[in-house]
Amino acid sequence: MRLMDETNKACKRMQDDDQKRLDQRVKDIQFLKKELEQQLEDIILETDCLITLEGRVQKALEACKDPLKVTVQCINERVQRAPQERIHDAVDRELLKERETFEGVILLLQKVVLQITEQIRLNRSSKYHLEKDLKEKFEAQSIDNLCIHMTPESNNNMNEIQSTSILPGLSVTPIQWENFSDINVAKAEQQKNNSMSLKALVESLLEQTASDLQKQIQATTSAFQLNVHELQKLKGQIEDHLSKILLEYNKQKTLCEELERCIKENESCLSLAQARLSLRHKRPSKEQCFDPAQAQLLSEIQIIKTNITKLTQAVDRCQKEQRALVRCQLELQENINNKSGSLYIDEVLCAQHREPIIIHNF
């Protein structure tokens, strides 16, 4: 009887120890499960945030493509200006800076997309290991709970399970068991921190790139407006100068006509004087004396010839001045046409191209 009591007490004591250890084991599993579940929740949240952020970056990339095309189009439009107008002005410099800025932002955002994609992949890898660990913890907890509720009576049908031996090579020490989950938690924590750092960096980059683009677009627009104002002012000055040239040309033309009319009048007077002198040569020989009338006619002819020479020289000078004014007029008109062409490109074509460009905050 004593032996039976001792063996029964020993069994009861060992069963109580088993119960306590199994309870503790379940608590340990629940504790690790809680950590794993928290990390899983955090990594899923961070992954969702990165997916949303990746979408924003993709939209920012798309938002840069059309404005870049417009910038290149404006550069090409300005190449079509007249050769005299193709100067490397402030508008050209700002357009080139704008193209460089857009290309730099697009390249940067493409790299950011790759970084986000890689971080999402790493997060999903951590999520996979956390879920796998949680699944195994759930199975282990279920088995240990089943063990807790087992009794000698309920064990009658489980002889096969009890007789199965665990291979020594598959056994895991408690420290190793805990380390497996700690490693998964640490990796997930690291990826979560990396995700948060990447999010902060990308948010800052999106804000900065949008600001840089907005400032550059405004700088280019201001350069266009200033250039249009300068072209209009210069074109107006040239048109005023042309008006003066045309007025002077008309004066010279009128003067030339008056000089030619005066030459004709003097030629008529010369013809009259020469006719009188020729007619007086037909007087009888004794009457052909060098009288005052003869002297007056000869003097008159000489004076008129001198005057005609002077008037002819004046006409030549006037015609030369007219030709110079015509050349100046043609140059001014060509300049005005060139300025009009430049104005049309900057004020109309480029303005129409650039009108839809609006960079919102990314």
C-alpha positions as CSV (number, residue, x, y, z in Angstrom):
1,M,0.0,0.0,0.0
2,R,2.8,2.4,0.9
3,L,4.5,1.8,-2.5
4,M,1.2,2.5,-4.2
5,D,0.7,5.7,-2.3
6,E,4.2,6.9,-3.0
7,T,3.9,6.2,-6.7
8,N,0.5,7.8,-6.9
9,K,1.8,10.9,-5.1
10,A,4.9,11.0,-7.4
11,C,2.7,10.8,-10.4
12,K,0.4,13.6,-9.1
13,R,3.5,15.7,-8.2
14,M,5.0,15.3,-11.7
15,Q,1.6,16.0,-13.3
16,D,1.4,19.2,-11.3
17,D,4.9,20.2,-12.3
18,D,4.0,19.4,-15.9
19,Q,0.9,21.6,-15.6
20,K,2.9,24.5,-14.2
21,R,5.6,24.2,-16.8
22,L,3.1,23.9,-19.6
23,D,1.2,26.9,-18.2
24,Q,4.5,28.9,-18.1
25,R,5.3,27.7,-21.6
26,V,1.9,29.0,-22.9
27,K,2.5,32.3,-21.2
28,D,5.9,32.5,-22.9
29,I,4.4,31.8,-26.2
30,Q,1.6,34.3,-25.7
31,F,4.2,37.0,-24.7
32,L,6.3,36.3,-27.9
33,K,3.1,36.2,-29.9
34,K,2.1,39.6,-28.7
35,E,5.5,41.0,-29.7
36,L,5.3,39.3,-33.1
37,E,1.7,40.5,-33.6
38,Q,2.7,44.1,-32.7
39,Q,5.6,44.0,-35.1
40,L,3.4,42.4,-37.8
41,E,0.8,45.2,-37.4
42,D,3.5,47.8,-37.5
43,I,5.2,46.4,-40.6
44,I,1.9,46.1,-42.4
45,L,1.1,49.7,-41.6
46,E,4.5,50.9,-42.7
47,T,4.2,48.9,-45.9
48,D,0.8,50.4,-46.7
49,C,2.2,53.8,-46.1
50,L,5.1,53.1,-48.4
51,I,2.7,51.8,-51.1
52,T,0.7,55.1,-50.8
53,L,4.0,57.1,-50.9
54,E,5.1,55.2,-53.9
55,G,1.9,56.2,-55.7
56,R,2.6,59.9,-54.8
57,V,6.1,59.6,-56.2
58,Q,4.8,58.0,-59.4
59,K,2.2,60.8,-59.8
60,A,5.0,63.4,-59.2
61,L,7.0,61.7,-61.9
62,E,4.0,61.9,-64.3
63,A,3.5,65.6,-63.3
64,C,7.0,66.4,-64.4
65,K,6.9,64.8,-67.9
66,D,4.6,67.2,-69.7
67,P,6.2,70.4,-68.3
68,L,9.6,69.1,-69.4
69,K,8.2,68.6,-72.9
70,V,6.9,72.2,-72.8
71,T,10.2,73.5,-71.7
72,V,12.0,71.7,-74.5
73,Q,9.3,72.9,-76.9
74,C,9.9,76.5,-75.9
75,I,13.7,76.1,-76.3
76,N,13.0,74.8,-79.9
77,E,10.6,77.6,-80.6
78,R,13.2,80.2,-79.7
79,V,15.7,78.6,-82.0
80,Q,13.4,79.6,-84.9
81,R,14.0,83.3,-84.2
82,A,15.8,85.4,-86.8
83,P,19.6,84.9,-86.7
84,Q,20.0,88.5,-85.4
85,E,17.7,87.7,-82.5
86,R,19.3,84.4,-81.4
87,I,21.2,85.8,-78.5
88,H,21.8,83.8,-75.3
89,D,19.5,86.0,-73.2
90,A,18.1,85.6,-69.7
91,V,15.1,83.6,-71.1
92,D,17.5,81.0,-72.7
93,R,19.4,80.7,-69.5
94,E,16.3,80.2,-67.4
95,L,14.8,77.7,-69.9
96,L,18.0,75.6,-69.8
97,K,18.0,75.8,-66.0
98,E,14.4,74.7,-66.0
99,R,15.1,71.8,-68.3
100,E,18.0,70.8,-66.1
101,T,15.9,71.0,-63.0
102,F,13.1,68.9,-64.4
103,E,15.5,66.3,-65.7
104,G,17.3,66.2,-62.3
105,V,14.0,65.8,-60.4
106,I,12.8,63.1,-62.7
107,L,16.1,61.2,-62.3
108,L,15.9,61.6,-58.5
109,L,12.3,60.5,-58.3
110,Q,13.0,57.4,-60.4
111,K,15.7,56.4,-57.9
112,V,13.3,57.1,-55.0
113,V,10.8,54.7,-56.6
114,L,13.4,52.0,-56.7
115,Q,14.3,52.6,-53.1
116,I,10.7,52.4,-52.0
117,T,10.1,49.3,-54.1
118,E,13.1,47.6,-52.5
119,Q,12.0,48.7,-49.0
120,I,8.5,47.3,-49.6
121,R,10.1,44.0,-50.7
122,L,12.1,43.9,-47.5
123,N,9.0,44.7,-45.4
124,R,7.1,41.9,-47.1
125,S,9.9,39.5,-46.4
126,S,9.8,40.5,-42.7
127,K,6.0,40.1,-42.8
128,Y,6.4,36.7,-44.2
129,H,8.8,35.5,-41.5
130,L,6.6,37.1,-38.8
131,E,3.5,35.4,-40.1
132,K,5.3,32.1,-40.4
133,D,6.6,32.5,-36.8
134,L,3.1,33.4,-35.5
135,K,1.6,30.4,-37.3
136,E,4.1,28.1,-35.7
137,K,3.6,29.8,-32.3
138,F,-0.2,29.3,-32.7
139,E,0.3,25.7,-33.5
140,A,2.7,25.2,-30.5
141,Q,0.3,27.0,-28.2
142,S,-2.6,24.9,-29.4
143,I,-0.7,21.7,-28.7
144,D,0.5,22.9,-25.3
145,N,-3.1,23.9,-24.4
146,L,-4.2,20.5,-25.5
147,C,-1.5,19.0,-23.3
148,I,-2.7,21.1,-20.3
149,H,-6.3,19.8,-20.6
150,M,-5.2,16.2,-21.1
151,T,-5.9,13.7,-18.3
152,P,-4.9,10.1,-17.9
153,E,-8.4,9.1,-19.0
154,S,-8.2,11.3,-22.2
155,N,-4.9,9.9,-23.1
156,N,-6.1,6.3,-23.8
157,N,-6.5,7.0,-27.5
158,M,-3.2,8.9,-27.9
159,N,-0.7,6.1,-27.3
160,E,0.7,6.5,-30.7
161,I,1.5,10.2,-30.1
162,Q,3.1,9.4,-26.7
163,S,5.3,6.7,-28.1
164,T,6.7,8.9,-30.9
165,S,10.2,9.9,-30.1
166,I,11.7,13.3,-30.9
167,L,14.8,13.2,-32.9
168,P,17.7,14.8,-31.0
169,G,18.9,16.6,-34.1
170,L,15.5,18.4,-34.4
171,S,15.4,19.6,-30.8
172,V,15.7,23.3,-30.0
173,T,16.9,24.8,-26.8
174,P,14.7,27.4,-25.1
175,I,17.3,30.1,-25.7
176,Q,17.4,29.1,-29.4
177,W,13.6,29.0,-29.5
178,E,13.4,32.6,-28.1
179,N,16.3,33.8,-30.3
180,F,14.3,32.7,-33.4
181,S,11.5,35.1,-32.6
182,D,13.9,37.8,-31.3
183,I,15.7,37.8,-34.6
184,N,12.4,38.1,-36.5
185,V,11.3,40.9,-34.2
186,A,14.6,42.7,-34.5
187,K,14.6,42.4,-38.3
188,A,11.1,43.6,-38.5
189,E,11.9,46.5,-36.1
190,Q,14.9,47.4,-38.3
191,Q,12.8,47.4,-41.5
192,K,10.1,49.5,-39.7
193,N,12.7,52.0,-38.7
194,N,14.2,52.0,-42.2
195,S,10.7,52.5,-43.6
196,M,10.1,55.5,-41.3
197,S,13.4,57.0,-42.2
198,L,12.7,56.5,-45.9
199,K,9.3,58.0,-45.5
200,A,10.7,61.1,-43.8
201,L,13.3,61.4,-46.5
202,V,10.9,61.0,-49.4
203,E,8.4,63.5,-47.9
204,S,11.2,66.0,-47.5
205,L,12.4,65.4,-51.1
206,L,8.8,65.7,-52.5
207,E,8.4,69.0,-50.7
208,Q,11.8,70.3,-51.8
209,T,11.5,69.2,-55.4
210,A,8.1,70.8,-55.8
211,S,9.4,74.0,-54.2
212,D,12.4,74.0,-56.5
213,L,10.3,73.4,-59.6
214,Q,7.8,76.1,-58.6
215,K,10.6,78.6,-58.1
216,Q,12.3,77.8,-61.4
217,I,9.1,78.0,-63.3
218,Q,8.4,81.4,-61.8
219,A,11.9,82.5,-62.6
220,T,11.5,81.5,-66.2
221,T,8.0,83.1,-66.4
222,S,9.5,86.3,-65.0
223,A,12.3,86.2,-67.5
224,F,9.8,85.8,-70.4
225,Q,7.7,88.7,-69.1
226,L,10.7,91.0,-68.7
227,N,12.0,90.0,-72.2
228,V,8.6,90.7,-73.7
229,H,8.5,94.1,-72.0
230,E,12.0,94.9,-73.3
231,L,11.1,93.7,-76.8
232,Q,8.0,95.8,-76.9
233,K,9.9,98.9,-75.6
234,L,12.7,98.4,-78.2
235,K,10.2,97.7,-81.0
236,G,8.4,100.9,-80.1
237,Q,11.6,102.9,-80.2
238,I,12.5,101.4,-83.6
239,E,9.1,102.3,-84.9
240,D,9.5,105.9,-83.6
241,H,12.8,106.1,-85.3
242,L,11.3,104.6,-88.5
243,S,8.6,107.3,-88.4
244,K,11.3,110.0,-88.2
245,I,13.2,108.4,-91.0
246,L,10.1,108.3,-93.2
247,L,9.4,111.9,-92.4
248,E,12.9,112.9,-93.3
249,Y,12.7,110.8,-96.5
250,N,9.6,112.7,-97.5
251,K,11.2,116.0,-96.8
252,Q,14.2,115.0,-98.9
253,K,12.0,113.8,-101.6
254,T,10.0,117.1,-101.6
255,L,13.3,119.0,-101.6
256,C,14.7,117.0,-104.5
257,E,11.5,117.6,-106.5
258,E,11.7,121.3,-105.8
259,L,15.4,121.4,-106.8
260,E,14.7,119.6,-110.0
261,R,11.8,122.0,-110.7
262,C,14.2,124.9,-110.0
263,I,16.8,123.3,-112.4
264,K,14.2,123.1,-115.1
265,E,13.3,126.8,-114.5
266,N,16.9,127.8,-114.7
267,E,17.4,125.7,-117.8
268,S,14.4,127.5,-119.4
269,C,16.1,130.8,-118.4
270,L,19.4,129.6,-119.8
271,S,17.7,128.5,-123.1
272,L,16.1,131.9,-123.3
273,A,19.4,133.8,-122.7
274,Q,21.2,131.5,-125.2
275,A,18.4,132.1,-127.8
276,R,18.7,135.8,-127.4
277,L,22.5,135.7,-127.6
278,S,22.2,133.5,-130.8
279,L,19.7,135.8,-132.3
280,R,21.8,138.9,-131.7
281,H,24.6,137.3,-133.6
282,K,22.4,137.7,-136.7
283,R,22.6,141.5,-136.4
284,P,24.5,143.3,-139.3
285,S,28.2,143.2,-138.8
286,K,28.4,146.8,-138.0
287,E,25.7,146.5,-135.4
288,Q,27.4,143.6,-133.6
289,C,29.0,145.6,-130.9
290,F,29.7,144.4,-127.3
291,D,27.1,146.5,-125.8
292,P,25.7,146.3,-122.2
293,A,22.9,144.0,-123.4
294,Q,25.5,141.6,-124.9
295,A,27.5,141.7,-121.7
296,Q,24.4,141.1,-119.6
297,L,23.4,138.1,-121.7
298,L,26.8,136.5,-121.4
299,S,27.0,137.2,-117.7
300,E,23.5,135.8,-117.2
301,I,24.4,132.6,-119.1
302,Q,27.4,132.1,-117.0
303,I,25.5,132.7,-113.7
304,I,22.7,130.4,-114.7
305,K,25.1,127.6,-115.6
306,T,26.8,128.0,-112.3
307,N,23.5,127.9,-110.5
308,I,22.4,124.8,-112.5
309,T,25.6,123.1,-111.5
310,K,25.0,124.0,-107.8
311,L,21.4,122.8,-108.0
312,T,22.5,119.6,-109.8
313,Q,25.0,118.9,-107.0
314,A,22.3,119.6,-104.4
315,V,20.0,117.1,-106.2
316,D,22.8,114.5,-106.1
317,R,23.3,115.1,-102.4
318,C,19.6,114.9,-101.8
319,Q,19.3,111.7,-103.8
320,K,22.3,110.2,-101.9
321,E,20.6,111.1,-98.7
322,Q,17.4,109.5,-99.9
323,R,19.2,106.3,-100.7
324,A,20.8,106.3,-97.3
325,L,17.4,106.9,-95.7
326,V,15.9,104.0,-97.7
327,R,18.7,101.7,-96.6
328,C,18.0,102.8,-93.0
329,Q,14.3,102.3,-93.5
330,L,14.8,98.8,-94.8
331,E,17.1,97.9,-91.9
332,L,14.6,99.3,-89.4
333,Q,11.7,97.5,-91.0
334,E,13.7,94.3,-91.0
335,N,14.6,94.9,-87.3
336,I,10.9,95.6,-86.5
337,N,9.9,92.4,-88.3
338,N,12.5,90.4,-86.3
339,K,11.3,91.9,-83.1
340,S,7.7,91.1,-84.0
341,G,8.8,87.5,-84.7
342,S,10.6,87.3,-81.4
343,L,7.6,88.8,-79.6
344,Y,5.2,86.3,-81.3
345,I,7.4,83.4,-80.2
346,D,7.8,84.6,-76.6
347,E,4.5,86.4,-76.0
348,V,2.1,84.1,-77.9
349,L,3.6,80.7,-78.7
350,C,5.7,80.1,-75.6
351,A,3.0,81.7,-73.4
352,Q,0.4,79.3,-74.8
353,H,2.7,76.3,-74.3
354,R,3.5,77.3,-70.7
355,E,0.0,78.3,-69.7
356,P,-1.1,74.8,-68.5
357,I,2.1,74.3,-66.5
358,I,1.1,74.2,-62.8
359,I,3.3,72.4,-60.3
360,H,1.2,71.5,-57.1
361,N,2.8,70.2,-54.0
362,F,3.6,66.5,-54.5
